[in-house]
Amino acid sequence: MESNVVISSIWEDESLFEVKVSGSNGKFTGEATCYTNRENILELAEILEVFPQKLSDSFNFSTGKNDGISYFSISGFRTDGSGHILLAIEIAHIVSFTNARTQNYKASFDLRAEPEGVNQFGRQLRKVACEPLGKTEAVLNNAT
């Protein structure tokens, strides 16, 4: 099983932008469709395109942790002087029903990454945020 995170756009209206997020570290796997907006994805892209710049750099991003809707979160920091990065990923697929118990599936895992891989992921996310729906996807692979 591949270790990666993949984000693609799948739907939008006047106020919402829906992305499909899937990811795995080889042992834990998750997939969800999450509501956000193009501006939030662009903000994440801008962070990742230049991350990290110094040893103390870190970041946190979430489409909005909520017990009632699906979400995706990612945070990262440098682990050494060579720029290696550790990313903490959480993917939550939450389905709420009016007359039944909420279905709540979550995958939380760490993913190691190289700086250039993170920067490339940011450039791909910029395309996801700016291009028509479903035209591109952003893929971040685990460092080998």
C-alpha positions, 0 to 999 in steps of 0.5 A: 500500500502506498503512503501518501495524501491525495487531494482533489476537487469534486464539487462547489457552489457559491459558498462551498468547495468540496474536496476529496481527501485520501491518505495512508501511511501503509498501516492506517488509511482514510478517505473523506469528502470535506467542505472548505473554500478555494481560498483556504486551499490556496492558503495551505498551498502558499504555506507548503510551497515554501515550507520549511524555511527555518528549523523552527517552522511549523504549520497547522491546517484544518478544513474545520474540525467538527463532530457533525461533518467530515474534515481533514487536518494536517500539521507539520514541522521539521525534524532535523537540519536536513529539512526532513518533515513530519506531517500529522494527518487526520482524515474524518468521514462523518455521516450524520442522520436525523433518526440514527446514530452518527457514523464516525470514521477517523484515521490519524497517522504520521507521514514523513516527507522531503522538503521538495515533495512538500513544496511540490504538493503546495504547487499542486494544491494551488492548481486544485484551488484555481483550476476547474473542478476535477482537473487536477489532484495534489499528491504528497508521497511519503519520503523513502 
